[in-house]
Amino acid sequence: MVITKEEKIGGSSKLFEFDGRPDFKEVVPLGLQHVVAAVVGIVTPGLMIAKVCGLDAADTRLIIQTSLVFSGLATLLQLFPLFRRFGARLPVMMGASFAYVPILLSIGADFGIGAIFGAQLVGSILVVIIGLFIDKLRILFPPIVTGTVILSIGLSLFPVAIKYMAGGAGNPWYGTPHNWLVAIVTFAVVFYLNNFGKGLLKLSSILVGMVVGYILAYFMGIVSFEPVTTAPLFQMIKPMHFGFEFKIVPILTLVVMFLVDAVQSVGQFTATTVSAMDREPTNKELSGAIMGSGLTNFVGSFFGSVPCATFGQNVGLVIATKAVNKFILVFASAILLLAGFLPKIAGILTTIPYGVIGGATISVFATIAMTGIRTIANEKLTTENTTVVGLSLAFGAGIVMSEGALSGFPEWVTTIFGHSEVILTTILAILLNLILNKPFKKLKPTAELEHRTETCEVHQEVN
């Protein structure tokens, strides 16, 4: 007897088809699940950047709004490509990225917020160019490299989840038992529904867990509704409000991050198609994904939106549920757009305590890491491949874990390589694969063989 995907996971078969038309009642919980998994990650980078740049309350709210709006637009662009070129037509949630935060905070503190968006404008143009030639560059990103990058992304998110479960780093009550109680209860609900639930309860396990955790947090006095009461009812985003400043150091620094993010995008989109759609992404899809991201960040720089990238936790949700239907993310994008123009809705979303977010998403981050491990394991674990994976992670994670290891270098070196293991891991994985596996050398004989085969076929047709 063959067990179908919908029987194994729950829900109608349309949820597992990109172009399917499931019932609205099935779309809503899954769409809300994506929103609650992403919203704190979308809002928090803007808050952190606003603080380091000394923005007032109105400008802080504006940068949060633009982040919500452009997260929704970036996701829609990936679902419905513009001119059939900008966008992947794949179910991947986009949002203001934590990966950029350390670099953006450094630029904001040293050069001001205008320098952030000036550097973003230049970097986003480079991303579009990379997308145009991704079919030529894809040889740099074989499964052994993308698997290593995906694994490093998962590993880099583990501390984020734990800090959320503890109440959010910097919170006066960070690490206290009541934060952990909320987190553990939330996690327990998600864990139970993931492993023993059925139907929509299983598919919406993250949402159900967060609702339970939120209710518990409310009765424990952890939830604050101040962001709702102080927010206006409606507010438009404003073009050129923050302006541009073009300075060489911020531009070069952010360009490096955009290059690394392009590699991460390859990894995230590959993880989505391999794990949730049972196939590798095409060159056209990867090209559209990167170009779509570049276009969104280019336009977003004019409005003051934090750079958008693929959201690892939402990729994990798609992988965990296998629900790849585009209308799920359309619904999620609509909520983000609505929240972006109605600050009170954004305020409600920001009342979700960190403990609830951490308890709900730690299993998602674990799924991302395991996807990387599975991608690596599917390759031949030769001496060369194990060296690529092992050394890349050793240097990438080791330097980040060793505080002050780069203190003797210029500050920008620490900013780029000392705060995120993903950046150095990615660069080393590409370089080590080029040195040890020599993909370009292997490509040449293949091309010659194809040419000889074509020549033989022509001779056979002539004869």
Secondary structure, 3 states (H helix, E strand, C coil): CCCCHHHHHCCCHHHHCCCCCCCHHHHHHHHHHHHHHHHHHHHHHHHHHHHHCCCCHHHHHHHHHHHHHHHHHHHHHHHCCECCCECCCCCCCEEECHHHHHHHHHHHHHHCHHHHHHHHHHHHHHHHHHHHCHHHHHHHCCHHHHHHHHHHHHHHHHHHHHHHHCCCCCCCCCCCHHHHHHHHHHHHHHHHHHHHCCHHHHHCHHHHHHHHHHHHHHHCCCCCCHHHHCCCCCCCCCCCCCCCCCCHHHHHHHHHHHHHHHHHHHHHHHHHHHHHCCCCCCHHHHHHHHHHHHHHHHHHHHHCCCCEEECHHHHHHHHHHCCCCHHHHHHHHHHHHHHHHCHHHHHHHCCCCHHHHHHHHHHHHHHHHHHHHHHHHCCCCCHHHHHHHHHHHHHHHHHHHCCCCCCCCCHHHHHHHCCCHHHHHHHHHHHHHHHHHCHHHHHHHHHHHHHHHHHHHHHHHHC
